[in-house]
Amino acid sequence: MILRTKITYLVTILLLILLSSCIKVETFPPEPVIKFKEFKVYPNSDSAAVVLTFQDGDGDIGLDVADTFAPYNSSSYFYYNAYLEYYELMNGVWVKGTADPNGNNFPTADTIVFKNRLPNITPIGQNKALKGEVILTLEPFYYNPVSNYSDSIKYKITIIDRALNISNTIETDVITH
């Protein structure tokens, strides 16, 4: 009886080892890779959301609230880790949207960039590879309300991980309003 129990126990352990070795661990490059999924305008609002899918091999996406020292200090480019550059279709050409108060995208006016700090989502455990979705909210307006050219817009988007690896740059589809 004891021998039978030991054999059953041993067979069970061997089966578990064999099954666990069959589970394939996903691996990705250490740089974040993003893809545009969708653009959603919130009902009865001028706010919207951009939905991205992402993958990151070392799982170091996002920052903690306490990440405020170099290179993440507030005066650094890396204080934010998600950038959405705003573009407008002006006379058949895509141009960076600006904060020109006259609505004409005057070239020396400040360009419009939505900056975000994604929270730290590093997984616990040995496999740090991440794959998922990020929703970036654009508010109070997803377009430039004073522009004469905001009827057709798009965004170019980049994210940065904690190792300062910069993702590929993607574009949204053309957005009309």
C-alpha positions as CSV (number, residue, x, y, z in Angstrom):
1,M,0.0,0.0,0.0
2,I,2.8,2.4,0.9
3,L,4.7,1.4,-2.3
4,R,1.5,2.1,-4.4
5,T,1.1,5.5,-2.8
6,K,4.7,6.4,-3.5
7,I,4.4,5.3,-7.1
8,T,1.2,7.3,-7.5
9,Y,2.9,10.3,-6.0
10,L,6.0,9.9,-8.2
11,V,3.9,9.5,-11.4
12,T,1.9,12.7,-10.4
13,I,5.0,14.7,-9.9
14,L,6.5,13.5,-13.2
15,L,3.2,14.4,-15.1
16,L,3.2,17.9,-13.6
17,I,6.8,18.4,-14.6
18,L,6.1,17.2,-18.1
19,L,3.0,19.4,-18.4
20,S,4.7,22.5,-17.0
21,S,7.6,22.1,-19.5
22,C,5.0,22.2,-22.3
23,I,3.8,25.7,-21.3
24,K,5.5,28.1,-23.7
25,V,6.6,31.3,-22.1
26,E,6.0,34.3,-24.3
27,T,9.1,36.4,-25.0
28,F,9.3,39.9,-26.5
29,P,12.0,42.4,-27.2
30,P,13.0,44.7,-24.3
31,E,11.7,47.8,-26.2
32,P,8.0,48.4,-26.0
33,V,6.0,47.6,-29.2
34,I,2.7,49.4,-29.6
35,K,-0.2,49.1,-32.0
36,F,-3.3,51.3,-32.5
37,K,-6.5,49.5,-31.6
38,E,-9.2,52.2,-31.5
39,F,-10.3,55.7,-30.9
40,K,-13.4,56.3,-28.8
41,V,-15.2,59.6,-28.3
42,Y,-17.0,59.8,-25.0
43,P,-20.8,60.4,-25.3
44,N,-22.0,64.0,-24.8
45,S,-18.4,65.1,-24.5
46,D,-15.4,66.6,-26.3
47,S,-13.2,64.1,-24.5
48,A,-12.0,60.8,-26.1
49,A,-9.7,57.8,-25.5
50,V,-7.0,56.2,-27.6
51,V,-6.7,52.5,-27.0
52,L,-3.4,50.8,-27.8
53,T,-2.1,47.3,-27.5
54,F,1.4,46.8,-26.3
55,Q,4.1,44.2,-25.5
56,D,7.3,44.6,-23.6
57,G,9.9,41.9,-23.0
58,D,11.2,43.0,-19.6
59,G,7.9,44.3,-18.2
60,D,9.2,47.7,-17.1
61,I,6.2,49.7,-18.4
62,G,5.0,52.6,-16.2
63,L,6.3,54.7,-13.4
64,D,5.6,54.8,-9.6
65,V,4.4,58.0,-8.1
66,A,7.7,58.3,-6.3
67,D,9.7,58.1,-9.6
68,T,10.6,61.8,-9.6
69,F,14.4,61.7,-9.5
70,A,16.6,61.8,-12.6
71,P,16.0,60.7,-15.2
72,Y,12.3,61.0,-14.3
73,N,12.4,64.4,-12.7
74,S,9.7,66.9,-13.7
75,S,12.0,68.9,-16.0
76,S,13.1,65.8,-18.0
77,Y,11.5,64.4,-21.2
78,F,11.3,61.1,-19.3
79,Y,9.0,62.5,-16.6
80,Y,6.2,61.4,-18.9
81,N,6.2,58.0,-20.5
82,A,3.4,58.3,-23.1
83,Y,3.3,61.1,-25.8
84,L,0.5,61.8,-28.2
85,E,1.4,64.4,-30.8
86,Y,-1.6,66.1,-32.4
87,Y,-1.9,66.6,-36.2
88,E,-4.4,68.4,-38.4
89,L,-5.0,68.1,-42.1
90,M,-4.3,71.6,-43.5
91,N,-4.8,72.1,-47.2
92,G,-4.2,68.4,-47.9
93,V,-1.0,68.2,-45.8
94,W,-0.7,66.8,-42.3
95,V,0.8,69.4,-39.9
96,K,1.5,69.4,-36.2
97,G,-1.5,71.1,-34.6
98,T,-0.6,74.3,-32.7
99,A,-2.1,76.4,-30.0
100,D,-2.4,79.4,-32.3
101,P,-5.2,81.5,-30.8
102,N,-6.3,82.6,-34.4
103,G,-6.8,78.9,-35.4
104,N,-4.4,78.9,-38.3
105,N,-1.6,76.6,-37.0
106,F,0.9,79.4,-37.1
107,P,4.3,77.5,-37.3
108,T,5.9,79.3,-34.3
109,A,3.0,78.6,-31.9
110,D,3.4,75.8,-29.4
111,T,2.6,72.4,-30.8
112,I,-0.1,70.4,-29.1
113,V,1.2,67.2,-27.3
114,F,-0.8,65.2,-24.8
115,K,1.6,63.8,-22.1
116,N,0.8,61.0,-19.8
117,R,2.5,59.1,-16.9
118,L,1.5,55.5,-17.2
119,P,1.4,53.7,-13.8
120,N,3.9,50.9,-13.0
121,I,2.4,47.6,-14.2
122,T,5.4,45.4,-13.8
123,P,4.2,41.8,-13.1
124,I,5.3,39.9,-10.1
125,G,7.2,36.7,-10.7
126,Q,9.9,35.3,-12.8
127,N,8.5,36.0,-16.3
128,K,8.3,39.8,-16.7
129,A,7.0,39.8,-20.3
130,L,4.0,42.0,-20.6
131,K,1.2,42.1,-23.2
132,G,-2.0,44.1,-22.9
133,E,-3.9,47.3,-23.6
134,V,-3.5,50.9,-22.5
135,I,-6.2,53.5,-22.6
136,L,-5.1,57.1,-22.9
137,T,-7.7,59.7,-22.2
138,L,-7.7,63.0,-24.1
139,E,-9.5,65.8,-22.2
140,P,-11.0,68.3,-21.9
141,F,-10.8,68.3,-25.8
142,Y,-9.5,65.7,-28.1
143,Y,-9.3,68.3,-30.9
144,N,-8.3,71.9,-31.0
145,P,-11.6,73.8,-30.5
146,V,-10.1,77.2,-31.8
147,S,-8.5,75.7,-34.9
148,N,-9.8,76.3,-38.4
149,Y,-8.5,72.8,-39.4
150,S,-9.6,70.4,-36.7
151,D,-12.2,68.6,-38.8
152,S,-9.7,66.0,-39.8
153,I,-7.1,65.0,-37.2
154,K,-4.8,62.2,-36.1
155,Y,-2.2,61.4,-33.4
156,K,1.3,60.0,-33.4
157,I,2.0,58.0,-30.3
158,T,5.1,56.8,-28.5
159,I,5.6,55.2,-25.1
160,I,8.8,54.9,-23.0
161,D,9.7,52.2,-20.5
162,R,11.7,52.6,-17.3
163,A,15.0,51.6,-19.0
164,L,14.3,54.6,-21.3
165,N,13.6,52.3,-24.3
166,I,11.4,54.2,-26.7
167,S,8.7,52.3,-28.5
168,N,7.9,52.4,-32.2
169,T,5.8,55.4,-33.2
170,I,2.3,54.7,-34.4
171,E,-0.5,56.8,-35.9
172,T,-4.2,56.7,-35.2
173,D,-6.6,56.4,-38.1
174,V,-7.9,59.7,-39.4
175,I,-10.4,61.2,-36.9
176,T,-13.2,63.4,-38.1
177,H,-15.6,65.4,-36.0
